[in-house]
Amino acid sequence: WTPEFFEDNLGATTLTKQFGLAAFMLGEFITRWRMVDYLRQRYGRRRVVMTGGALAAVSCFSGVAAVLAPQAFRVPLATVSFFFFGVGTAPLIPIAFSSGGHFAENTQAALGAVAFCTDSGSVVGPFLVGGASTLLGGVPFALLVAAGIIALAVPVAFGLPDDPEVYQKKYDAVECISSVSFKNSPGFTKTGPRGISE
């Protein structure tokens, strides 16, 4: 629905109407590639999800508000907003999968449930936006509803742990135990396992 919003409501051309979706995907890609794991380990899941949800909601709202700007600034403002929209939503799904794998007693069932919800959302979401657009009188109003739904990530985040180093400590402990076990294994010498120089 983003290209339609850009074309019908912002006056974008056939080329520039793709800018919003491209900016959103670029923001998600950069954030997931370089930042999500670092931010999670440094600040904790709760803060990352709260900040991401708030940023996504505000960015979606500001993208819709671009319709109020002068014609020449509408597409650029909305494009920047959709970039940060992607930045905000980027950590939500990875942290959902990671949390399901760490906190549930039945990891496979938890990951399956998360995958079902994300896949269902990707299928149902466009229909909901289209339905809201029809009922409310346009895509901008539907996007405002979407912004409100994404904002729910903020209260949901309170159910996540706030210790940023809890998993890093666990991994360090496992690495330490593995190293000690390896050094105490038969055939280990100062030059390496079974006398092979490292």
N, C-alpha and C positions, 0 to 999 in steps of 0.2 A: 504493500500500500504506500510505501514511501515515494516511489516514482510518481504515483498518481497524485499524492499530496503536493509534491514539488511542481508538477505540471499544472494542476487545476487551481491550486490555492496560492502558489508563489509565483506563477507565471514563468516557470522554467521552460527551456527549449527541449527538443528531443535529446540533446546531448546532456545538458546540465540537470535534467530531471533524475539522472542516475547518480548525481553527486552525493545525495543523502545516504543511499544504501552503501555506496562505496566508502564513504567516510565512516559510517557505522562499522563496517566490516574491518576497515583498517584500524580503527581504535581497538576493537576486540582483539585483532591479531597481535598488535604491538604489546598490549597489556598482558595477554596470555603468554606470549613468547618470552618477555623479558621481566615481568614485574610480579605476577600473581604469587609465585612461590616465595619470592623474597619478602613481599609484603605480609604474607601469611605467617612466615617464620618470625618476622620482626615485630609485627603488631598484633597477631592473633586473628583467628577466624572472625570473631565477633566484630571487631573494629573494621576489618576489611569488608565484610558483608554490609554492615551498616553504612559505611562511607560509600561503597559502590551503589547500593540501592538508592541512597539519597542523591548521589551525583546523577544516576540514570534518570530518576524522576524529574529532577530540576532541569536536566538537559533536554529531556523530551518536552517538558512544558515550555522551555525557552525556544525550542525548535518550532513549536506550534505558534508561539507568540511572534515569530518572525513575520507572520502575515500582517502584523500591524506596522511593520517597518516600511520605509520608502521602497519603491519597487526595485531600485538598483541594489539594495542591501539585503533583500529577502533571502535570495539563494545563498549568498555567502554566510549570513548569520545562521541560517538553518543548517548548512553544511557543517559549520564548526560545532553547532549544538549536537548534531547527530554523531559527530566524531566522539565527543565526550559521553554521549549516550552509550556508545559502544564500549568506551573505557569503563564506564560504571557497571555495565552488565557483564563484562568479561569475567570477573572472578566468581560470579554467582554459581554457575553450573559446575566448574571444577571443584569448588569448595563443597558443593552439595555431594558430589561423588566421593570426594575424600572423606567427608564427615560420615557418610553412610558406611564407608569401609572401616572407619576407625571406631565408631561408637556402637554399632549394632552387634549383638551377639551372633546373629546369623548374617555374616557379611554378604554372602551370595544373594540372599533374599533382599537385603537392604539395597545393594547395588542394582538389582533387577527392578526394584520399586522406583529408584531414582531414574533409571533409564526409561522406564515406562512413562513416568511423569514428564520427563523432558521431551521424549518423542511425541507423546500425546499433545503437549503444549505446542510443539512446532507444527502439528497438523491442525489443531483446533484454533490456535491463535489467530491466523488470518481470517477464519470464518467469524470469530468473535468481533474482530475489528470491522469487518464488512457489515455484520449485523448491527453493531453499534453505530456505524456510519449511517446506515439506512434509518435507524430509529431516531438518532439524535440530529440528523440533518447535515452530515458532512464528515469527512475524514478527520479534520482538526478536532472535533469533539470526541471522536473515537480514540484518537491518540491521547487526549487528556484522560480518558478512562484508563488507557493502558499505562499512563504515567502514575495514576493512582494505584493501580494494581502492583506495579513495580515498587512503589513506595512501601508496600507491605513487607518488603525484605528487611526494613529497618526494625520493626518489632519482632519479626521472626528471628533476627540475629541474636536476640537476647537469650535464646535457647542454646547458643553455641558457646564453647569454652573460650575463656579470655586469656589463657596462658599461651603466649607466643612461642615458648620454647619447649612445650611439653613433648612434642614429637621429636624435636631435634635431640633432646636429652635421651629419649628412648633409642634413637638410631645410634647415638654416640656410645651408649652402653652396649648395644649389640655388636658394634664394631670393635669395642675394647675386648669383649668376651671372645669374639672370633679370633682376634689377634693373639690373645693369651693361649687359647686352645691350640692355635697353629704352632706357636713357639714351643709348646710342650709336647707336640706330636712326635712320634718316633722318627728318627732320621733327620731331625732338624739340627743344623749346625750354625755357627756364627756366619758362615759364608752363604747360607741359604739352605733350603730343604734338600736333604740327602747329599750335602756337600757341593751342590751346584752354586757357583758364584753368582750373586745377583748383579 
